[in-house]
């Protein structure tokens, strides 16, 4: 049976459906912070109808947030027949987040204030030669993250205690264990159950109160595009991360967390090309930038010797689509490989459309943005041919708008999203409970 609780004003209220007064206050704070963050500046009068709270509740919540330094005044606006209304906004300096992208050629680390103004950034290259597993040496990546975090904090003169957290986007599937936190299963990069969160915590110098948030890179890209990019305003979307390999994230709640998909490892050709995951016929074995360049070379193309994938892909596109006014003829081999790749991608998009029926499919990642400007229309045409007519007619395929570095922004949103969920409060340390007397008394009798 639920017992009445006493509110701060002294009146008795009942918890309903397991929700307490504290829960309601946190939810109200979350609603105000989110509305100001995405749609501010706003006045108190505007906030009430926008989030469904009474003017009294809004005033109480705003007073708390202003007193804590999370919200500040931002000028005023005239009101109809009354005195000017004070506008409110999120205070940029009230907290910081770090976003990390463990990418295919480098580890990028960026420090942001609460409103995503960039305060500092650094990049540390990964080896460009040798086996992929050597390029993604776990100890090297951990050092790059540790040193990068220390550098951006030092460059911006930010105390680590101000951090809401460090978000990290990585390749692979993320699982969680009580002992190690986030564990990465990155088969394509040779990471087999890597306790990445524990390794970062042990190697870094951040206070224990600063959490690490580790998730799939396609998922962090999806969150960034839904909050601030091409997905804004959509109720559902699938975001495709197209780089050396391909991945995707499906989002069905615009403000919620998406779900990472190992889309690149759908089988598109039984007993087909060997994929870097070890299987055969995966979409990634045909449509990832690494495979695309391999197929160009196998067909007789000439990728620049010793060039990294981004440079080589640029060269392939230049060969297939010579600059206007150039005397060079289009490279028929490059064109044929790109056309075949567009069909594979279109078939892959059709699977996403049929399975999830999203409003939008958003294409991001450095390779996706390079290729998309050239043949996204062709990919969309194939997707429409392969998909069911009804969901295809309701889905728009478009490029992401946040650029090739959106994974880093999305990673920084991981601690920010948690901060909002907590109503703008930092994680609390749970006090350890004393051991029950019976457990102590019977300890010697219990068989291990």
N, C-alpha and C positions, 0 to 999 in steps of 0.2 A: 504494500500500500504506500502511495506517495504522501509524504507529510507536507503541510504548508511550509513555505519558506518566507522569510521576512525580507522585503525589499529594502533598499537603502533609504527610502522615505518612511520606513516604519510600517507600511501597510503589508498585509498578508496576501500572498499570491500563491497559486498552486502551479506546480510543474505539470505540463500536459504532454503526453506522448514522450515522456522521458526528457523533455527540454526544460531547462532551468532558466531563471532570470538571467544568469550569466550567459547562457547560450543565446538568448534573445538579444542581449546587449551586444554580444560579439557579432551576431548576424546583422544587426543594425549598423554597426561600425563598418562591417564589410561592404554593405550596400552603399553607404555614403562614400567610402574610399574608392570603390570601383566606379561609381558614377562620376565623381570628380576627376578621376584619373582618365577615363575614356572620353568624357563629354564636358569637362570643366574648361574654364572657370564657370561656376554657377553660384547663384545666391541661395540663401536658406529657403526663400520662397519657391524657387525653382526646384530645389531638391525634394521637397515633400511629395508633390504629385508624381515626380519622376520615379521615386522608389516606394511609394505607397506608405509613407510614414506621416504622422501628425506633425504639425509645426512644433509642438512641444518636444516631441521625440527627436526631431531633427536638431533643434536648438541644443538639447542635452548632449547628443552625440558630437555635434560640431564643437561645442565647448570643450569636451574631453580631448578631441583630436587637436584643437588649437593649443590647449594647455600642454600637450605632449610634443608639440612642434611638428606634427605630421601634416597639418593643414595651416595655410596662411591666407591673409587677405590679398586680393589681387585687383584693387581698384573698385569701382562702383558702376552701376548702370541705372539710368533713369527708369522709374516705374510709372505706370499710368495713374496720374492723380495723386501720387504719394511721394514720400521722400525717397531719395536714391537708395537702391539696394546694394549692399556690400557683396562683392564677388569673392568666392573662395576657390582655392586651388591646392593641389598637393604641393608640399614644400620639397623642392628638389634635393636640398641638403640634409633631409632627415634620415637618410640611409643610403647605402651603396650596395651594388651587386657586382659580382664578377661572372662573366660568361667565358667558357673555354670550348673551343672546337678542336677536337682531335681529328684533324683532316687527313687527306691522302698524301699531302706533300709537306705539311707543317702543322704545328700546334699553335693556334692563335688564342691569345688571352686578352680580354678587354675588361676595363673597369668602368662602370656606369654609375651615375647618381640615380636617385629614385625615379626620375622622369626620363631615364635612358639617354641623358646627355653623356657622351663619351668623355671620360676623364683621362684615360691613358690606355695604350695598347702596346702589345709586343708580339712578335712572331718568332718561332724557333723551328728551323727546317728539320724535316726527317730525311734520312738518307734516300737519295734518288736512284741508287743502283743496288743490286743484290736482291736476294729473295725477299718477297713481301713480308714474311715473318720476321726477317732481320730488320726491315725498315720500321716495323711496329714493335721493336723490342720494348717490353713492358717497363723495364728499369729506365730506359731512355725517355719514354713518354712521361713517366712519373716525374723524372727530373725536370723535364721541360715544363710541366704544369706547375711544379713547386717553384721553380725559378721565375717563371712568368708571373705567377701570382705575387711573389715578393717584389718583382720589378715594377709592376703597375701600381702597387700600393706605395712603393717608395717614390716613384715618379710623381704621383699625384699628392703625396704627403697625407695619405689617408690612414688613420688608425684602424688596424684590423677589427677592433671592437665595433666599428660602425657598420661592418658588413652584415647584410641579411643572410648571406650565404654565397657559395660558389657553385654555379651550375656548369655541368660538363656534358657536351654532346659527343658520343662515341659510336663507332660502328658495332653492330651486333645486337644480341638479345640481352636484356637486363633482367636479372633475377635478384632476389633479396634474401639474405639470411640474417638471423639475429647476431651471429658472431662477426660477420664481415660487412654487413650492409649491402651495398650494390656490388653484384658479381657480374662480370661481363663474359658472355659467350660469343666471341667474335670469330667464327669459323674461318671466314675469308682472310683474316689477318693473323691467324694462328693463336688467338686468345682463347684458351680452353679453361673456363671457370676461373677467370682472373679476379681476385678479390680487390678490385680497383679502389673502392672507397677506403678500405682499410690501409692499402698501400699509400694512398694520398695522405691519409690522416697521420700515418707513422712518419712519412717523409717531410711533411709540411710543418710550418711553424705557426699555424693559425690557432687561436684559442679554441678550446673544446666547445665553446658556445656557438661557434660558427659552423653551420651544417654544410655538408657537401650534398648536391643533388645531381645524380648521374643518370642520363637517359640516352636513348637512341637519337642519333643526329637528325634523322628524318622527322622524328617526333618534335624535337626542338624547333626545326624549321617550320613545321606545321603550326605550332603554337604562335610563332612570330608572325607568320602570314595571316593567321586568323585574327590576331589582335590588332595588327597595324598595317597589314599589307593587302594583297589581292583577295584574301578571304574575308575581309571585314564586311559585315552585313549579311553574310551567308549563314544559314542555319547548319549546313553540313558541307564538308569538302574533303577531298583527298589531295594531299600534297605529295608530290613526287620529288625526291632528291636524286638528281642525276649527276653523278661525278664519274670517278673511275669505275664504280659499280652503280647500282640503282637500288633505291629503297623507297618506301612510302609510309604515309601516316594518314589514318582516317580520323576525322573529327566530326562528332555529332552534337557536341555542345560547344557553342562559340567561346564560352569562357572556361570550359572545362579542359581536362587533359585529354589529348588524343590517344590513339592506339597505334603503335608502330607495327608495320607489316613487312615481312620478309618477301616483298613483292618481286624482287630481283631473282628469287629462286623458285618462282613458278616455272613449271616445265612447259616450254613452247615447242620443243622438238624432241620426240622420243629418240633416245640413243643419239642425240645431237652432239654439238661441240662440248668439249670438256670445260666446265665452269671452274672458277678459282676456288669454289667451295668444295670441289672434289666430285660433284655430281655431273650429269650430262644433260644438255638441252635446256639449261636455265635461261630465262630472259636475259640475265646479266651477261651470259656468255656471248650474246649477240648485240646487246644494246648498251652496255656499259662503255665508257670511253676507252678503257683498256682493251676490251675485246674489239671495239670498232676500229681502233688503230691496227690491231693485229690482223683483222680481216682485210683491211686496206693493203697492208704489206703482203699478205698471202695472195691477194688478187693481182699483185704486180705494182702496187703503189710504192711511193718512195717517201716515207716519213723522214723528217730531218734526223740524221744520225746523232745520238746522244742527247736529244732534246727531251724535256719532261713532257708529261701528257698534255698539259695545257698548251704549250708551245706547238706540239705536234698536231693537236686537234685544230688549232688556228691555221696551221699550214694546210691541213686537209681541206678545210672549208675554203681557204683562199684558192686551192687548186680546183675545187669543184665549182666555185662561184667567183671567177676572176673579177677584179674591180672594174667598175663601169669605165669604159674608155681604154681598158687594157687590150693589148694586142694578143694576149695569151688566150688560147682556146680552153674551154672547160675540160677538166680531166675526167674523161668518161668513166674510168675505173673508180675514182672517188665518188662520182655522181651515182654510179650503180650501187656501191656499198651503202651510201647514205639513203638511197631510195629503199633498199631492202631493210635497213635499220628502221626507217620510218614505219614500214609495215609491221615489223616486230613490235615496235613501241605502240602502234595503234592497236594491235591485238592485245597487248598488255593493258592498255587503257580501257579497252572494252571489258576486260575482266573486272577491273575496278568499278566501272559503271554498272555492270550487271549485278555485281555482288553488293555494292553499297548504295547505289542510286544517289550519288551526291549532287548537290546543286552545282558544284564547281570542281574541276580538276586543275590544280595549280602546279606548274612546273618550275622547279628551282634547282639550285646547285650550279656550280660553275659551268659544267658541260651542258646542262639543260638550258641555261640562259644563252650560251653561245649557239647551240644548235637550234634552239627554239625560234630565234629571230629568222632563221633560214627556212626551216621546214615544219614548223608547228602546224600550219594549215594542212600539210600533207598527212601528218600524224593524226590530226583530228578527223580528216576524211576517212582514213582507214579505221579509226575507232568507231566512227558512225556506221561503217559498213559491217563491222564484226559484232557490234553491240545490239541488244534488243532495241527496237525502234522507240518504244515509249520512254524508258529511262534515258536513252541517248538524246532524245528531243528536249529533255529537261536539264541536261548537263552542259555547262559551258567549260571549255578547255582554254586556259590562258596562262601566261607567264606570271611568275611571282614578281613582286614589285620591290622587294627589299634587297635585291642584289645578291652576289655570291657569298657575302659574309653574314647572311641571315641566321645561320646555325648558331653563331656566337650570340646574337641578340636573343634568339630563342632560349639558349642555355641560361642566359641571365634572367629570363622570365621565370625559370623554375623556382628560385627562392622568392621572387616577387609574388608569384601566385600563392605560395604557401603563406607569405606575409599577409596578403589580402584575406585568405581563408581564416587566419587567426584574428582578423579584425584589426590588423596593424600592430599586433603585439608580437614580440619575439618569443621563441620557444622557451618554455619554463622548464627548469630542472626539477624532475620528480623526486621528492625526498624519499630516501630509502626507509621502508617500513621495518619495524623491529620484528625479529623472529618470534613466532608464537611459542608460548611456554611448553606446549605439548611436544612441539617439534624438537626443542632442545632436550627435553626429558627422554624422548624415545630415540634420539639420534644413534645411540649405541646398539639399539635393537634392530635398526633398519638394515636390511641386506643391500649392499651397493649394487 
